[in-house]
Amino acid sequence: MHTQPIDILRHRINQRTPNLLDTPPDAAVAAVLCPSDGDVQLLYIERMRAEGDPWSGHIAFPGGRVEPDDRSLRETAERETREEIDLHLSDEHYVGRLDDLKGTSLPVQVAAFVYALGDRTELAPNGEVHRAFWHPLSTLCDPERQRMHVAQHRGASRPMPAIDVLGPNNPLLWGITYRFTAQLTHLLGHPLPIHPRAEGAHQ
């Protein structure tokens, strides 16, 4: 009997100790996976466009800022996922924690918690989310999907590796979400291909 990808991920993520930041992150996200015919699908959201929102229109994992009543970072990720897309995550879905990440353009520190569902479920995006969608791992790792995103910050341009997940005239997957995705694909045994122009680019 073949070992399923999510079983492999569960084993590998629990055989390692995540790298945590010296100061607690101020935001947390949920990386949710679901098996699909020998592949794995990852859940993403596209945020609504809103003036003044630094993540306006971005592709991301569901999640957000820590609130004073949150008892833990994991609770933040689960609460935000419930509020944003009406997906209720619990202990039975929990797989483990990825390495914490710091933003490069914005002063944000983020924790990511991994969850696995048995089947895809109906999602109900709230007013902060334009759409929620599942995307197969095999397509994320397609070399033809690798792109470059040029981020603008304080008048400077910075090229960053990205993935075209939604096709032309749609936002790219880049930044912290790309870096968390890269951690997941690596743990699943499928490192993301690097776009030739991305070599040496700082994420």
Contacts in CASP RR format, 6 or more apart in sequence:
PFRMAT RR
TARGET T0000
AUTHOR 0000-0000-0000
METHOD contacts of the structure
MODEL  1
MHTQPIDILRHRINQRTPNLLDTPPDAAVAAVLCPSDGDVQLLYIERMRA
EGDPWSGHIAFPGGRVEPDDRSLRETAERETREEIDLHLSDEHYVGRLDD
LKGTSLPVQVAAFVYALGDRTELAPNGEVHRAFWHPLSTLCDPERQRMHV
AQHRGASRPMPAIDVLGPNNPLLWGITYRFTAQLTHLLGHPLPIHPRAEG
AHQ
4 35 0 8 1.000
4 38 0 8 1.000
5 35 0 8 1.000
5 38 0 8 1.000
5 39 0 8 1.000
5 40 0 8 1.000
5 137 0 8 1.000
5 188 0 8 1.000
6 33 0 8 1.000
6 35 0 8 1.000
6 40 0 8 1.000
6 95 0 8 1.000
6 116 0 8 1.000
8 188 0 8 1.000
8 189 0 8 1.000
9 33 0 8 1.000
9 40 0 8 1.000
9 95 0 8 1.000
9 114 0 8 1.000
9 116 0 8 1.000
9 184 0 8 1.000
9 187 0 8 1.000
9 188 0 8 1.000
10 95 0 8 1.000
10 116 0 8 1.000
12 187 0 8 1.000
13 95 0 8 1.000
13 96 0 8 1.000
13 97 0 8 1.000
13 98 0 8 1.000
13 114 0 8 1.000
13 187 0 8 1.000
14 96 0 8 1.000
18 97 0 8 1.000
18 98 0 8 1.000
18 99 0 8 1.000
18 100 0 8 1.000
19 99 0 8 1.000
19 100 0 8 1.000
20 99 0 8 1.000
20 100 0 8 1.000
20 111 0 8 1.000
21 100 0 8 1.000
21 102 0 8 1.000
21 109 0 8 1.000
23 109 0 8 1.000
24 66 0 8 1.000
24 73 0 8 1.000
24 109 0 8 1.000
25 66 0 8 1.000
25 73 0 8 1.000
25 100 0 8 1.000
25 109 0 8 1.000
25 110 0 8 1.000
25 111 0 8 1.000
26 65 0 8 1.000
26 66 0 8 1.000
26 108 0 8 1.000
26 109 0 8 1.000
27 63 0 8 1.000
27 64 0 8 1.000
27 65 0 8 1.000
27 66 0 8 1.000
27 76 0 8 1.000
27 108 0 8 1.000
27 109 0 8 1.000
27 110 0 8 1.000
27 111 0 8 1.000
28 63 0 8 1.000
28 64 0 8 1.000
28 66 0 8 1.000
28 73 0 8 1.000
28 74 0 8 1.000
28 76 0 8 1.000
28 77 0 8 1.000
28 80 0 8 1.000
28 110 0 8 1.000
28 111 0 8 1.000
28 112 0 8 1.000
28 113 0 8 1.000
29 60 0 8 1.000
29 61 0 8 1.000
29 62 0 8 1.000
29 63 0 8 1.000
29 64 0 8 1.000
29 77 0 8 1.000
29 80 0 8 1.000
29 110 0 8 1.000
29 111 0 8 1.000
29 112 0 8 1.000
29 113 0 8 1.000
29 177 0 8 1.000
29 180 0 8 1.000
30 61 0 8 1.000
30 62 0 8 1.000
30 63 0 8 1.000
30 77 0 8 1.000
30 78 0 8 1.000
30 80 0 8 1.000
30 81 0 8 1.000
30 89 0 8 1.000
30 112 0 8 1.000
30 113 0 8 1.000
30 114 0 8 1.000
30 115 0 8 1.000
31 42 0 8 1.000
31 43 0 8 1.000
31 61 0 8 1.000
31 98 0 8 1.000
31 112 0 8 1.000
31 113 0 8 1.000
31 114 0 8 1.000
31 115 0 8 1.000
31 180 0 8 1.000
31 181 0 8 1.000
31 184 0 8 1.000
32 42 0 8 1.000
32 43 0 8 1.000
32 61 0 8 1.000
32 62 0 8 1.000
32 81 0 8 1.000
32 87 0 8 1.000
32 89 0 8 1.000
32 93 0 8 1.000
32 114 0 8 1.000
32 115 0 8 1.000
32 116 0 8 1.000
32 117 0 8 1.000
33 40 0 8 1.000
33 41 0 8 1.000
33 42 0 8 1.000
33 43 0 8 1.000
33 95 0 8 1.000
33 114 0 8 1.000
33 115 0 8 1.000
33 116 0 8 1.000
33 117 0 8 1.000
33 184 0 8 1.000
34 40 0 8 1.000
34 41 0 8 1.000
34 43 0 8 1.000
34 116 0 8 1.000
34 117 0 8 1.000
34 118 0 8 1.000
34 119 0 8 1.000
34 120 0 8 1.000
34 134 0 8 1.000
35 41 0 8 1.000
35 116 0 8 1.000
35 118 0 8 1.000
36 120 0 8 1.000
36 134 0 8 1.000
36 136 0 8 1.000
39 136 0 8 1.000
39 137 0 8 1.000
39 138 0 8 1.000
40 136 0 8 1.000
40 137 0 8 1.000
40 188 0 8 1.000
41 120 0 8 1.000
41 134 0 8 1.000
41 135 0 8 1.000
41 136 0 8 1.000
41 137 0 8 1.000
42 134 0 8 1.000
42 135 0 8 1.000
42 137 0 8 1.000
42 140 0 8 1.000
42 181 0 8 1.000
42 184 0 8 1.000
43 61 0 8 1.000
43 62 0 8 1.000
43 87 0 8 1.000
43 123 0 8 1.000
43 132 0 8 1.000
43 133 0 8 1.000
43 134 0 8 1.000
44 59 0 8 1.000
44 60 0 8 1.000
44 61 0 8 1.000
44 132 0 8 1.000
44 133 0 8 1.000
44 134 0 8 1.000
44 135 0 8 1.000
44 165 0 8 1.000
44 173 0 8 1.000
44 177 0 8 1.000
45 59 0 8 1.000
45 60 0 8 1.000
45 61 0 8 1.000
45 62 0 8 1.000
45 84 0 8 1.000
45 85 0 8 1.000
45 125 0 8 1.000
45 129 0 8 1.000
45 130 0 8 1.000
45 131 0 8 1.000
45 132 0 8 1.000
45 133 0 8 1.000
46 57 0 8 1.000
46 58 0 8 1.000
46 59 0 8 1.000
46 60 0 8 1.000
46 129 0 8 1.000
46 130 0 8 1.000
46 131 0 8 1.000
46 132 0 8 1.000
46 133 0 8 1.000
46 166 0 8 1.000
46 170 0 8 1.000
46 171 0 8 1.000
47 53 0 8 1.000
47 55 0 8 1.000
47 56 0 8 1.000
47 57 0 8 1.000
47 58 0 8 1.000
47 59 0 8 1.000
47 60 0 8 1.000
47 128 0 8 1.000
47 129 0 8 1.000
47 130 0 8 1.000
48 56 0 8 1.000
48 57 0 8 1.000
48 127 0 8 1.000
48 128 0 8 1.000
48 129 0 8 1.000
48 130 0 8 1.000
49 56 0 8 1.000
49 57 0 8 1.000
49 130 0 8 1.000
50 56 0 8 1.000
54 106 0 8 1.000
57 130 0 8 1.000
57 171 0 8 1.000
58 171 0 8 1.000
58 177 0 8 1.000
59 165 0 8 1.000
59 166 0 8 1.000
59 171 0 8 1.000
59 172 0 8 1.000
59 173 0 8 1.000
59 174 0 8 1.000
59 177 0 8 1.000
60 177 0 8 1.000
61 112 0 8 1.000
61 177 0 8 1.000
61 180 0 8 1.000
62 77 0 8 1.000
62 80 0 8 1.000
62 81 0 8 1.000
62 84 0 8 1.000
62 85 0 8 1.000
62 87 0 8 1.000
62 129 0 8 1.000
62 132 0 8 1.000
63 76 0 8 1.000
63 77 0 8 1.000
63 80 0 8 1.000
63 81 0 8 1.000
63 84 0 8 1.000
64 76 0 8 1.000
64 77 0 8 1.000
64 80 0 8 1.000
65 76 0 8 1.000
66 73 0 8 1.000
66 76 0 8 1.000
67 76 0 8 1.000
67 79 0 8 1.000
70 76 0 8 1.000
70 79 0 8 1.000
73 111 0 8 1.000
73 113 0 8 1.000
74 94 0 8 1.000
74 97 0 8 1.000
74 111 0 8 1.000
74 113 0 8 1.000
77 89 0 8 1.000
77 111 0 8 1.000
77 112 0 8 1.000
77 113 0 8 1.000
78 88 0 8 1.000
78 89 0 8 1.000
78 90 0 8 1.000
78 113 0 8 1.000
81 87 0 8 1.000
81 89 0 8 1.000
82 88 0 8 1.000
82 89 0 8 1.000
83 126 0 8 1.000
84 125 0 8 1.000
84 126 0 8 1.000
84 128 0 8 1.000
84 129 0 8 1.000
84 132 0 8 1.000
85 123 0 8 1.000
85 124 0 8 1.000
85 125 0 8 1.000
85 126 0 8 1.000
85 129 0 8 1.000
85 132 0 8 1.000
86 123 0 8 1.000
86 124 0 8 1.000
86 126 0 8 1.000
87 121 0 8 1.000
87 123 0 8 1.000
89 115 0 8 1.000
93 115 0 8 1.000
93 116 0 8 1.000
93 117 0 8 1.000
94 113 0 8 1.000
94 114 0 8 1.000
94 115 0 8 1.000
95 114 0 8 1.000
95 115 0 8 1.000
95 116 0 8 1.000
96 113 0 8 1.000
96 114 0 8 1.000
97 111 0 8 1.000
97 112 0 8 1.000
97 113 0 8 1.000
97 114 0 8 1.000
98 111 0 8 1.000
98 112 0 8 1.000
98 113 0 8 1.000
98 114 0 8 1.000
98 180 0 8 1.000
98 183 0 8 1.000
98 184 0 8 1.000
99 183 0 8 1.000
100 109 0 8 1.000
100 110 0 8 1.000
100 111 0 8 1.000
100 112 0 8 1.000
101 109 0 8 1.000
101 110 0 8 1.000
101 112 0 8 1.000
101 176 0 8 1.000
101 179 0 8 1.000
101 180 0 8 1.000
102 108 0 8 1.000
102 109 0 8 1.000
102 110 0 8 1.000
103 109 0 8 1.000
103 110 0 8 1.000
103 175 0 8 1.000
103 176 0 8 1.000
104 153 0 8 1.000
104 158 0 8 1.000
104 175 0 8 1.000
104 202 0 8 1.000
104 203 0 8 1.000
105 151 0 8 1.000
105 153 0 8 1.000
105 158 0 8 1.000
108 176 0 8 1.000
110 176 0 8 1.000
110 180 0 8 1.000
112 180 0 8 1.000
112 183 0 8 1.000
114 184 0 8 1.000
120 134 0 8 1.000
123 132 0 8 1.000
125 131 0 8 1.000
125 132 0 8 1.000
133 166 0 8 1.000
135 165 0 8 1.000
137 185 0 8 1.000
137 188 0 8 1.000
137 190 0 8 1.000
138 190 0 8 1.000
139 145 0 8 1.000
139 165 0 8 1.000
140 163 0 8 1.000
140 165 0 8 1.000
140 173 0 8 1.000
140 181 0 8 1.000
140 185 0 8 1.000
140 192 0 8 1.000
141 185 0 8 1.000
141 190 0 8 1.000
141 191 0 8 1.000
141 192 0 8 1.000
141 193 0 8 1.000
142 193 0 8 1.000
143 193 0 8 1.000
145 163 0 8 1.000
145 164 0 8 1.000
145 165 0 8 1.000
146 161 0 8 1.000
146 162 0 8 1.000
146 163 0 8 1.000
146 164 0 8 1.000
146 192 0 8 1.000
146 193 0 8 1.000
146 194 0 8 1.000
146 195 0 8 1.000
146 198 0 8 1.000
147 161 0 8 1.000
147 162 0 8 1.000
147 163 0 8 1.000
147 164 0 8 1.000
147 172 0 8 1.000
147 195 0 8 1.000
148 159 0 8 1.000
148 160 0 8 1.000
148 161 0 8 1.000
148 162 0 8 1.000
148 195 0 8 1.000
148 197 0 8 1.000
148 198 0 8 1.000
148 201 0 8 1.000
149 159 0 8 1.000
149 160 0 8 1.000
149 161 0 8 1.000
149 162 0 8 1.000
149 172 0 8 1.000
149 174 0 8 1.000
149 175 0 8 1.000
150 157 0 8 1.000
150 158 0 8 1.000
150 159 0 8 1.000
150 160 0 8 1.000
151 157 0 8 1.000
151 158 0 8 1.000
151 159 0 8 1.000
151 160 0 8 1.000
151 174 0 8 1.000
151 175 0 8 1.000
152 158 0 8 1.000
158 201 0 8 1.000
158 202 0 8 1.000
159 197 0 8 1.000
159 198 0 8 1.000
159 201 0 8 1.000
160 174 0 8 1.000
160 175 0 8 1.000
160 178 0 8 1.000
160 198 0 8 1.000
160 201 0 8 1.000
160 202 0 8 1.000
160 203 0 8 1.000
161 174 0 8 1.000
161 178 0 8 1.000
161 192 0 8 1.000
161 194 0 8 1.000
161 195 0 8 1.000
161 198 0 8 1.000
161 201 0 8 1.000
161 203 0 8 1.000
162 172 0 8 1.000
162 173 0 8 1.000
162 174 0 8 1.000
162 175 0 8 1.000
162 178 0 8 1.000
162 195 0 8 1.000
163 172 0 8 1.000
163 173 0 8 1.000
163 174 0 8 1.000
163 178 0 8 1.000
163 181 0 8 1.000
163 192 0 8 1.000
164 170 0 8 1.000
164 172 0 8 1.000
164 173 0 8 1.000
165 172 0 8 1.000
165 173 0 8 1.000
173 181 0 8 1.000
175 203 0 8 1.000
178 203 0 8 1.000
179 203 0 8 1.000
181 192 0 8 1.000
182 191 0 8 1.000
182 192 0 8 1.000
185 191 0 8 1.000
185 192 0 8 1.000
186 192 0 8 1.000
END
